[in-house]
């Protein structure tokens, strides 16, 4: 701590001429040293012309003795010593002052020229010794105590560090428990089944809950005249099904056993597939697959050819595993797809009915709801947003949309040869994104769209963006395209594979 914050007085002079004092004793010690030096010089100068028994000799000896004591005490006072050492120095100076006063009393009548006065000299020597002891012996004698205090301080510091580590460990344990709870809640919410919203042949909207193996677990008991009413029905089931109680209702007794003949019989086994996958080589030498119903109709075929037969068979495995639980995605004319990438992060993309990806997110999210929120924010802001069109390293033009914090929230999925094409793409995103529906995609999703000829078609898109299957024909209505998808959902998972 500084001796003073003021620039006045002795301390101010010391700081202006010498430097900033850390303690008041540093200033006092310096003044004592200077006073001792001055008194010592004056005493020597007075001693030279003085006579042995004269008063001048008396004053010269007194001043010299005082100067010598202060010369020793000043540097010791300046040192950053313990309080006991400083007190010892001041005590020694007082004894020296008492010895000098005693000298003034006994000189010259009781002062022996040869031996002096034993009492005065002894008292003075004791004072000087105490001053020296305060500067040398006290720090040596208290070193053990200082070491013990330092050890105690280190122990307290280590104890504090251990407590901090314990608190951090408890915090980490709490975070792990929270993460486990979030995963458990996520596992509860992550079902093996998905809701499907569709329009039946009568033009009414219905929903059904389909397991990933293709079986329908539950459906709406009635049709809805409006799509949002069917969505409300699904939301009600989602909210209430998890905690719903089970009630075992007693069936009414059947009085006449002949009535049992009118009841439907449940099959012992699940319905077998009525279709077969065929792998064949086309005229171009590429391998393709098609799903053929027992009646000869082609339900689905590969969207592309493969150079090797086993690649086509792998594609069939993908369709068999993903067709059953896949949801519907209807383009009007665009829709958002929310999917999980290979790194386990949730992402979104805006897909046009022609299959082109108009936009995608600039980053992945650890949770599905964060990706969904990103889509909601984009739909709210994209109408008035300012897009940034730039030229990339490959010389192609791209666009991106930044948030207020500078993060990229959306960008183009491809490059354009001209700036005008990129600007046209931003206009399409601004036009389509606000009204586009969003679908949480599992491993794959069915996309229903209207082609340029006015016919309804479907395709099965994997979450990585690849088309793994499509319909072999167009349909005159959306309902017929949905019926075709239902046939694929029903028959693809259990269909056998034949090679030609």
N, C-alpha and C positions, 0 to 999 in steps of 0.2 A: 504494500500500500504506500502511496506517496505520502510524504510528511505533511504536505498541505497543498491545497488547490489554489492558494492565493499567491500572487506575485509580489506581495508587500513584505517589508521587514527583512530579517536576517535570511529567512528561507528564500525569499525572492532574490536577494542579492546572490545567495549561493547558487541558485538555479540559473541566474543570468550569467554568472562568471565561470562556474565550474560545470554544472550539469544538474539534471533533475534528481532530487534526493528520493531514495526509496523509503527512508524512515527519518523521523525527527532526530534520533540519536546520531545519524550520519552527519547532520548539520552541526549538532552540539559538539560532537567529537572533533570536527574540523576546527571549530572556534576554540575549543580547549587547547588543541595542538598549537594553533597560531598564538594564543595567549601565552602558553608555556615558552614558545620560541622567543617571543618579544621580551618576556620577563627574564629569561636566561641571558639574552644578549645585554640587557640593561644591567643585570647583576654583575656580569663580567666587566662591563665598562666602568661601573662604579668601584669595582674591586681594585682596579689598577692604581688609581691615585690615592686610595684610602690608607689610613694608618691602622696598626694592629688593634688598638683599643678605641678607635674613633667610631663615631656614629655612622660615618659613611661606610666603614667596613661592616657594621651591623646590618645596614640596609642591603648592601651588596650580597651578603650571605643569605639573607632572608629571601630576596628576589631570586637569586640563583637556585635556592632549594625549591622555591615554589615553581620556577620554570622547569626544573628537572622533573618534578612530580607530574606537572601538566603535560610535558612532552611524552611521558610514558602513558598517561591516562587517555590522552586524546585519541591516538590510533586504536586503543582497545575499545573505547566507547563507539567508534565508527563501525567496528566489526558487527556482523549480524549474529551476535551471541545470544545465549539464553538470558532470561531476566535475572537469574541468580548471578551470572558473571557481571552483568552491568551494575547490579547492586553492590557487588564486592569492589568494583572499581571506584564507585562513589564513596564507599566506606573508607577505602585506602586513601583517597584524596582528602577526606575529612581528618583522618589521623595525621597525615602529613601537614595539613593546615594547623592542627593542634600543636604539633611539634614545633612548627615555625613560630607560632604565638608564644610557646614556652621559651623558645630561644630568645625572642625579643625581651622577655622578662628577665632571664638570667644573664644575658650579655650586657656588659663585660665583667660585672663583679663576680659572678659565679662560673664564669667560663674559663676553663683552663686552656692556656695557649698550647700545651703539649697534648692533652687528652681530650679537651672539650668538656662537654657535660654528658655523662653516660645516659641519663634519662631522656634528654632531648634527642640524642642520636639514636637510641634504641626505638623510641616511639616513631621517629621518622623512617627508620629502616623497616619497622613493622608495616607502616603505611605503604611504602614502596612495594614490599613483598605481597601485601594483599592486592594491590593493583595488578602486579604481575600474575598472581594466582588467578585473579578473575579472568585474565586474558588467556592463560595457558592451562592451569590445573582444572578449573571448573568444566571446560568443554571435555577434557580427557576423562574426568570422573563421571560425567553425565552421558558419555557416549553409549554406555550399555543401555541406559534408560531410553535414549533416543532410538537405539536399535530395536528395543522392545516395542516402543510406540510405533515405529515404522512397520514392524512385524504385525502388530495388532491392526494397524491400518490396512496392510495387505490382506490380512485375514478377513477383515470386514469387507474389503473390496471383493475378495474371492467369494464370500458368502452372498454378497449382493449379486455377483455374476451368476452364482448357482441358482439364486432365486429367479433371476431373469431367464436363465435357461429352462428352469422348471415351468415358468409361465409360458415361454415360447413352446415348450413341449406340449403343455396342456392346450395351447392354442392350435398347434398342429393336429393334435388328437381330435380336437373339436372340429377342425376343418375337414379331417378325414371322415369323421362321423357324419358331417353334413354332406360331404360328397357321396358317401355310401347311401345316405338317405335319399339324396337326389337321384342316384342311380336306381335305387329300389322303386322310387316313385315313377321314374322314367320307364322301368321295366313293367310296372303295373299299367302305365299308359300305353306302352308299346305292345299292341295286341298282335296276335297271330292272324287276325282277320281285319277286314276293311269294309267300310260302308260304301255301297254303290247307289247312286241316285240316277234314275232313268225314267224315260217316258214310255208308258206301255202302248199297246196297239189302240187303246181307246182314247189316247191323248191325255191320260192322267199321269201324274208324277208319283212314283213309288220309290221306296228304298228297300235294300236288303243288306244283310250282313253276311259276307262270304269269307270262309276260311281260306287260308293260303293253298289248301289242297283242292280248292274248287267247290267244296260243299257249301250250300247256303245254310247258315246257322239260324238266321231269323229274317223276317221281312215285315214290311208294314201290312197290317190287316186290311188296309183300305187304300184307295187312291186319293190323290190330292189334286185339286183343280189348278193350284198355283205351285210353282217350284219352291218358293220360299216357305210355304206351309210344310212341304215334305222335308225341307231342311230343318225346320223347327221340330218336326217329329224325330229326326235323327238326333238332334241336340238333346232332346228330352231323354231319349234312351241312353245317350252317353253320360248324362248327369246322374241318372237314377239307377242304372243297371248295376254299377259296381257295389253299392251298399244295399241293394234290394234284398229283402228277406225272402226265403223260400216257403211256399205254402203248398202242401200236398192236398189237393182237392179230391174228395171221394167221387168216383164216377157213379152216376145213377145206375141202379141195378137193372139188368136186362131181364124182363119177365119172360120173354119168348126167345129161346135160343135160335129160332129161325131168323131173328133180326140180325144175328151176327153175320149172316151171309151177305148183308148189304154193306158191311164195314170194309174199308180198304185194308188190304194185307200189306204189311211192311216187308220189304225184301230182307233176306238173311244177310246179304252182302251189298256193298255199295254198287251203284249202277256202273257197269263196265263201259269202257270207251267204245264208241261206235265209229271210230276213225282210226286211220293208220298213217304214220309218217313214212313218206317214200323219199329215198335219196337217189338221185339220178344225175347223169351227165348230160348237159345240154349240147347243142350243136357247136358251141364255141369251146368245148372241152372243159367247161367249168362245172363244178358240182353244186347242185341245188337241192332243196327239199320242198315238199309240199305235204299238206295235211289233207288226206282224202277221206271223205265220209264213206260209209258202207254203201250208200246209194250212188256213189260215183262222183258226187259234187266235191269240188276243191274248196275246202274251208279256208285255207291259208297257204301261203308259200313264202319262200325266202325273199327278202328284199334285195339280195345281191348274190352273185356267184362266188364260189370258193375254189381255190386252186387245188386243194386237197380234200379227199373224202372225209377225213377225220375232222376237218374244220367245219364242214356242214353238219356232221353228227354232233359236234360241240354246240353249234347253233341250235340244234333240235333240243339238246339238254337245257339250254337257256330258255327256250319257249316252254318246255314242259314244266320247268321249275317256277317260271314267272307268270305264265298266262293265268293260272288260277287265282292268285291273290291280286293281280293287277287291277288298278282302278281305271275309271273312265276319265278322259280329259277331252272336253268338247270345245272346239275352237269357234270363236264368234267375233272376229276371225283369228284372235290370238288368245293365248292362255299362259299363265305363269306355272312353271313346274318347280316344286321345291323338293330337292333330292339330296342324297348323301353321297359324297364322292369316295374314291378309294382310300383317302386318308382319314375317313371317318368324320369329315366336316360337312355341315349342312350348307347348301348353296341354292341359288335360284337362277332361272333363265326364263326369258320371254320368247315363246315359240309361236311362229305364224302357222296357219293351217297348211301352207305349202311345205312345211317341214323346216324352214329356215329359222335359225336362232337369231332373233333381232337384238337381244341384249342379255347380259348376264351380270351377276354380282361381281364386285371387285375384290371380294374377300370371302373366306369361309367362316362359318359360325360353329361354335361348340354345341349349341342347342338348336333344335328345330324351331322353337318359337322365336328365337332371335332372327333366323332367316325370314320367318313369316312377318315379323315386325318390319324388317328391312323392305319387304315387298309393300307393306301397307304405307310406310313412309314414302317410298318411291311413287306410289299411286297418288298420294296426296300432293306431292310437290312437282311431279314431272310436267304438269301442264304449264307452269310458269317458270320452269327451270331454264338456265342458260347452259347449253352444252358446249363443251370445249372440243373443237375439231383440230386435229394436229396430224403431222406427218411422222410416221415411225421410222426406225432405222432401215427398214426394208424399202422405204420410199412409198409406202401405202398410207392412205388416209384413214384415220380412225377417229372415233369420238369417245368422250368420257363425261361423266356427270359427277361433280364433286359436292360434298356436303359443306356446311358452313365451316367445319373444322379442317377442311382440306382433304379429308379422306375420299377416295374414289368409291362411290356407292353403286355405280353402274358403268359399263363400257360396252363397246361393240365387240361382237364375238369374231369378227373377221375384218380384214382390211379392204379398202376400196381404191380403185385406180385413180379416181378423180375426187376432188374435194366436194363437188356437187352431189356425188352419190352418197358420201358420208352425211352431208347436210340433209339429204332426202331421208336417210335412215333415221336421223334424229326426229324429223317430222312424223315419221310413222310411229316411232316409240311414243312421242307426245300424244298422238291421236289414239293409239290402241291401248296403252298401258293402264290409263285410269279405269277403264271398264272391263279389263280382262279378269277372268276367274282365276283362282289359284288352287292348285291341287298338290297335296303332299304325296310325292311319288315314293313307293317302296323300291324294289329292285327294278321294276318296269311299270309302264302305264300304257293303256290303250288310248290312242288318239283318234277321235272321230272328227272328220272334216269333210267339207264339200269341195269337190274338185272343180276345175275350170269348166267341165261339161255339165255341171249342175247335179252330178251324182255324189252320193254319200259313200265315203270309204273309211277304212280304219287301218291303223298300223300300230305295231307294238314296239315302243321305244324303250331301250334300256336307260337306266339313270345316267350312264356315261354319255348319252346322246346318240348312240348307234341304233339304227332301225334293225330289229332282230326278226321281224316278221310283218306281213301285211296281208290284206284281203286280196283274193284273186280276182275280184270283180267289183264294180260299183253298184250302188243300190239306189232305188228311186226315192227312198225316204230315210230319215235318220233312224227311225224305229227298226227298219230292216237291217241297217248296219249294226244296231245294238243286238238284234237277234243273232246275227252272224257271230258277233263277239261272244255271246252266251254259248253258242255252239262250240266255239274254240275253247272257252273256259271249261266247258263240261268234258270235252273229248280229248284235249291236248295232254293234260297231266298223265292220263293212263294209257295213251296211245302207244302201240308197238311201233318199232322201226323196221322197215324193210328196205333193202338195197337192191338196185337193179344192176 
